[in-house]
Amino acid sequence: MNEQTGHSTFRIQLSATPRGARLARRLAVAQLDVWGWPYGTPVSDTVAHLVAELAANAIRHGRVRGRDFRLRLAVTGHGCALRIEVTDPRPERLPVVRRAAPAGESGRGLLLVAALAERWGTDAHSDPCSKTVWCEVPCPPRLT
């Protein structure tokens, strides 16, 4: 935790593979547990879903052979919000919410992100070689 700003952050670089995406979800909920939101709590479950969707999109739509993706979690504003960021090396492929086919097996990830997060968006302007898809959820009081 950064005592000057009141922010807690967690960052990790992971392989752009299904295994990397699973690891992102597991590490995210483990970090929340360290920060005081135990496994199985509503905020932990919500973050697990959000990280899973954003990481899956990064490896499916943002993958460049030989390049990883990054996960960053931040508790901001003295615990008022939890920000999830997933950065991939495809700045030209911005996420688009589309209507999925009723019988389709994919295409609903960003709808889920929009439903679970308080707000979400992209940042493709700070680095010409990558983009970040982020979302924020309000944080209840910590349990530990």
C-alpha positions as CSV (number, residue, x, y, z in Angstrom):
1,M,0.0,0.0,0.0
2,N,1.2,3.5,-0.8
3,E,0.8,5.3,2.4
4,Q,1.0,8.8,0.8
5,T,-1.9,8.2,-1.6
6,G,-3.9,5.6,0.3
7,H,-3.8,3.3,-2.8
8,S,-3.1,-0.4,-2.9
9,T,-1.9,-1.8,-6.2
10,F,-1.1,-5.2,-7.6
11,R,0.6,-5.7,-11.0
12,I,1.6,-8.8,-12.9
13,Q,2.6,-9.7,-16.5
14,L,1.1,-13.0,-17.7
15,S,1.4,-15.1,-20.9
16,A,-1.3,-14.4,-23.4
17,T,-2.7,-18.0,-23.2
18,P,-5.7,-19.6,-21.5
19,R,-3.4,-20.6,-18.7
20,G,-2.4,-17.0,-18.2
21,A,-6.0,-15.9,-18.1
22,R,-6.9,-18.5,-15.5
23,L,-3.9,-17.4,-13.5
24,A,-5.0,-13.8,-13.7
25,R,-8.3,-14.6,-12.1
26,R,-6.8,-16.7,-9.4
27,L,-4.2,-14.1,-8.5
28,A,-6.8,-11.4,-8.5
29,V,-9.0,-13.1,-5.9
30,A,-5.9,-14.1,-3.9
31,Q,-4.8,-10.4,-3.8
32,L,-8.3,-9.3,-2.7
33,D,-8.1,-11.8,0.1
34,V,-4.8,-10.2,1.2
35,W,-6.5,-6.8,1.0
36,G,-9.4,-7.9,3.3
37,W,-12.0,-9.2,0.9
38,P,-12.0,-13.0,1.4
39,Y,-12.7,-15.7,-1.2
40,G,-16.3,-16.2,-1.9
41,T,-17.5,-12.7,-0.9
42,P,-19.6,-10.7,-3.4
43,V,-16.7,-8.4,-4.3
44,S,-14.3,-11.3,-4.7
45,D,-16.8,-13.2,-7.0
46,T,-17.5,-10.0,-9.0
47,V,-13.8,-9.3,-9.5
48,A,-13.2,-12.9,-10.5
49,H,-15.8,-12.6,-13.2
50,L,-14.5,-9.3,-14.5
51,V,-10.9,-10.3,-14.6
52,A,-11.8,-13.6,-16.3
53,E,-13.7,-11.7,-19.1
54,L,-11.1,-9.0,-19.6
55,A,-8.2,-11.5,-19.6
56,A,-10.1,-13.8,-22.0
57,N,-10.6,-10.8,-24.3
58,A,-7.0,-9.9,-24.1
59,I,-5.8,-13.3,-25.2
60,R,-8.5,-13.8,-27.8
61,H,-8.6,-10.4,-29.4
62,G,-5.5,-8.6,-28.2
63,R,-2.9,-11.3,-28.6
64,V,0.3,-10.7,-30.5
65,R,2.6,-13.7,-30.8
66,G,5.4,-13.5,-28.2
67,R,3.8,-10.7,-26.3
68,D,2.2,-10.9,-22.8
69,F,-0.7,-9.1,-21.2
70,R,-0.7,-7.2,-17.9
71,L,-3.1,-7.2,-15.1
72,R,-3.3,-4.3,-12.6
73,L,-5.6,-4.1,-9.6
74,A,-5.9,-0.8,-7.6
75,V,-7.9,0.1,-4.6
76,T,-8.4,3.9,-5.0
77,G,-9.7,6.7,-2.9
78,H,-9.1,5.1,0.5
79,G,-11.0,2.0,-0.5
80,C,-13.9,3.6,-2.3
81,A,-13.4,1.7,-5.6
82,L,-11.5,-1.2,-7.0
83,R,-10.1,-0.7,-10.5
84,I,-9.2,-3.6,-12.7
85,E,-7.0,-3.0,-15.8
86,V,-5.9,-5.5,-18.4
87,T,-3.4,-4.3,-21.0
88,D,-2.7,-6.0,-24.3
89,P,-0.5,-5.3,-27.3
90,R,-3.3,-4.5,-29.8
91,P,-4.2,-0.8,-29.6
92,E,-6.0,-0.9,-32.9
93,R,-8.5,-3.5,-31.7
94,L,-10.7,-1.6,-29.3
95,P,-13.5,-3.5,-27.6
96,V,-17.0,-3.2,-29.0
97,V,-20.2,-4.3,-27.3
98,R,-22.2,-6.2,-29.8
99,R,-25.4,-8.1,-29.7
100,A,-24.6,-11.8,-29.6
101,A,-26.5,-14.4,-31.5
102,P,-29.2,-16.0,-29.3
103,A,-27.7,-19.5,-29.8
104,G,-24.1,-18.2,-29.9
105,E,-21.5,-19.5,-27.5
106,S,-19.6,-16.2,-27.3
107,G,-20.0,-12.5,-27.6
108,R,-21.4,-11.6,-24.3
109,G,-18.3,-10.8,-22.3
110,L,-18.4,-7.0,-22.5
111,L,-22.2,-7.1,-21.7
112,L,-21.2,-9.0,-18.5
113,V,-18.5,-6.4,-17.8
114,A,-21.0,-3.6,-18.3
115,A,-23.6,-5.3,-16.0
116,L,-21.2,-6.1,-13.2
117,A,-18.9,-3.0,-13.2
118,E,-20.0,0.5,-12.1
119,R,-18.1,1.8,-15.1
120,W,-15.7,0.6,-17.7
121,G,-13.7,1.9,-20.7
122,T,-10.5,1.8,-22.7
123,D,-7.3,3.7,-22.7
124,A,-5.4,3.4,-26.0
125,H,-3.8,6.8,-26.0
126,S,-1.1,6.7,-23.4
127,D,1.0,4.1,-25.2
128,P,1.0,3.6,-29.0
129,C,1.9,-0.1,-28.6
130,S,-0.8,-1.2,-26.3
131,K,-4.3,-0.6,-25.0
132,T,-5.8,-1.0,-21.6
133,V,-9.4,-2.1,-20.9
134,W,-10.5,-1.2,-17.4
135,C,-13.5,-1.4,-15.1
136,E,-14.3,-0.2,-11.6
137,V,-16.5,-1.7,-8.9
138,P,-17.4,-0.1,-5.5
139,C,-15.8,-1.8,-2.6
140,P,-17.6,-2.7,0.6
141,P,-15.8,-2.3,3.9
142,R,-12.9,-4.8,4.3
143,L,-13.6,-7.8,6.5
144,T,-10.1,-8.1,7.9
